[in-house]
Amino acid sequence: MNPKDFFEKIIEKYNLSLILGLVGLCLVLAGLVLPKINNHRAEVTVESGSNEDVSESEITVDVSGAVNQPGVYSFKNDSRVKEAIEVAKGFSSDVDLLWVEKNLNLAAKLTDAQKIYIPRQGEKASSQGSSELININTATAPQLDTLPGVGEVTAGKIIDGRPYSSIEELKTKKVVGNATYEKIKDLISAN
């Protein structure tokens, strides 16, 4: 008896049993596969929720001056000034390195709507723009340290208390005392 005849005889004899067996096998496989498909769908739902959280934690920073690619960039909420300079393709060849060494804290955390301006060599450096006021929301610790009555510790407290909607919040958040506030109130801004 050849193999073909043998299989035909088995199929004829066990026709109903084979059909039921195949149906059962299909049901078992479906039972194994469907939960994995459903778990995959659940994972996708969770991931999309976490993506929304990530977008809410993004901040936008303007980087300009002596950088190779000035522009407005988005960062994760806990990003640092160093990352902003890297995204702007680093300092340009005409950067005022002495100013950078003295005034730019590459480890400082970025804040939303922050402006980072890097002066060029020979440019009169004013990190605060044309107003000459020190912005308590964006200034580096060395910049804050130049204020009368503000030292390294107080500069750190000012940075830790960010953001400020007004300069008066330095008093209400108890970052500086009244005497220090009176000394610096005409030298600072919060916008």
C-alpha positions in Angstrom: 0.0 0.0 0.0 1.4 3.3 -1.0 1.4 6.3 1.4 -1.3 8.1 -0.6 -3.8 5.2 -0.3 -2.9 4.9 3.3 -3.8 8.5 4.1 -7.0 8.3 2.0 -8.1 5.3 4.0 -7.4 7.1 7.3 -9.3 10.1 6.2 -12.3 8.1 5.2 -12.3 6.1 8.4 -11.7 9.1 10.7 -13.3 11.9 8.7 -15.4 13.4 11.4 -12.7 12.9 14.1 -10.1 14.7 11.9 -12.4 17.6 11.2 -13.3 18.0 14.9 -9.6 17.7 15.8 -8.6 20.4 13.3 -11.4 22.7 14.6 -10.2 22.1 18.1 -6.6 22.8 17.2 -7.7 26.0 15.5 -9.6 27.1 18.7 -6.7 26.3 20.9 -4.3 28.3 18.7 -6.9 31.2 18.6 -7.0 31.1 22.4 -3.3 31.4 22.6 -3.0 34.2 20.0 -5.9 36.4 20.8 -4.7 37.4 24.3 -1.4 38.5 22.9 -3.1 40.6 20.3 -5.3 42.2 23.0 -2.2 42.8 25.2 -0.5 44.5 22.3 -3.5 46.8 21.8 -3.4 47.7 25.5 0.3 48.5 25.3 -0.3 50.8 22.4 -3.0 52.7 24.4 -0.6 53.1 27.4 2.2 54.4 25.1 0.0 57.0 23.5 -1.0 58.3 26.9 2.6 58.6 27.9 3.4 60.4 24.7 0.9 63.1 25.6 2.6 63.5 29.0 6.0 63.9 27.2 4.6 66.7 25.0 3.2 68.5 28.0 6.6 68.5 29.6 8.4 70.1 26.7 9.8 73.6 26.9 10.8 76.0 24.1 14.1 78.0 24.2 15.5 80.7 21.9 19.2 80.3 21.3 21.0 83.1 19.4 24.2 85.1 19.0 27.6 83.3 18.5 26.2 79.8 17.8 26.4 78.0 14.5 22.7 77.5 14.1 20.6 80.0 16.0 16.9 79.2 16.4 14.0 78.3 18.6 14.2 74.8 19.9 12.1 72.4 22.0 13.6 70.4 24.9 12.5 68.0 27.6 11.6 69.9 30.8 14.8 68.9 32.7 17.2 69.9 29.9 20.4 71.9 30.5 22.0 75.0 28.8 24.7 72.6 27.5 22.1 70.7 25.5 20.7 74.0 24.0 24.2 75.0 22.8 24.7 71.5 21.3 21.4 71.6 19.4 22.4 75.0 18.0 25.5 73.2 16.6 27.9 74.6 19.2 29.6 78.0 19.5 30.6 79.8 16.3 34.3 80.7 15.7 33.7 84.3 16.8 32.3 83.5 20.2 33.5 85.6 23.2 35.0 82.7 25.1 36.0 84.9 28.1 32.3 85.9 28.5 31.2 82.2 28.2 33.7 81.2 30.9 32.6 83.9 33.3 28.9 84.1 32.7 27.4 80.9 31.0 26.5 78.1 33.3 26.3 75.1 31.0 24.8 73.0 33.8 21.9 75.4 34.5 18.4 74.0 33.8 16.5 75.5 30.9 13.2 77.2 31.5 10.3 77.6 29.1 10.5 80.8 26.9 14.1 81.3 27.9 16.4 83.4 25.7 20.1 82.4 25.6 22.2 85.0 23.8 25.9 84.3 23.3 28.0 87.4 22.5 30.6 87.6 19.8 34.2 88.7 20.3 34.4 92.5 20.5 30.7 92.8 21.1 29.7 94.7 24.2 28.2 91.8 26.2 24.9 92.5 27.9 23.2 89.2 28.8 20.0 91.0 29.6 19.4 92.6 26.3 18.7 96.3 25.8 16.9 96.8 29.1 20.1 96.1 31.1 17.9 94.4 33.8 18.8 91.0 35.0 15.9 88.5 34.3 15.5 86.4 37.5 13.9 83.7 35.4 16.8 83.2 32.9 19.9 84.6 34.5 22.8 82.4 35.4 24.1 82.1 39.0 27.2 84.3 38.1 24.8 87.0 36.6 22.6 87.0 39.8 25.8 87.1 41.9 26.5 90.5 40.5 23.5 92.0 42.2 24.0 93.9 45.5 23.3 91.7 48.5 23.1 88.5 46.3 25.8 85.9 46.8 26.3 82.4 45.6 23.8 80.9 48.1 21.0 83.5 47.3 21.6 83.1 43.6 21.0 79.4 44.0 17.8 80.1 45.9 16.6 82.4 43.2 17.3 79.8 40.5 15.6 77.0 42.6 12.5 79.2 43.1 11.8 79.7 39.4 9.6 80.5 37.6 8.5 84.0 38.9 5.6 85.9 37.4 6.8 89.1 39.1 9.9 90.3 40.9 7.8 90.6 44.1 7.6 86.9 44.3 11.2 86.9 45.5 9.7 88.3 48.8 6.5 86.2 48.8 8.4 83.0 48.2 10.9 84.1 50.9 13.9 83.8 48.6 15.3 87.2 49.7 14.7 89.5 52.6 13.2 93.0 52.4 16.6 94.7 52.6 18.1 92.7 49.7 14.9 93.1 47.7 15.1 96.9 48.1 18.7 96.9 46.8 17.9 94.8 43.7 14.3 95.6 42.7 15.3 98.3 40.2 18.0 96.0 38.7 15.8 92.9 37.9 12.9 91.8 35.8 10.8 88.7 35.6 10.0 88.7 31.9 
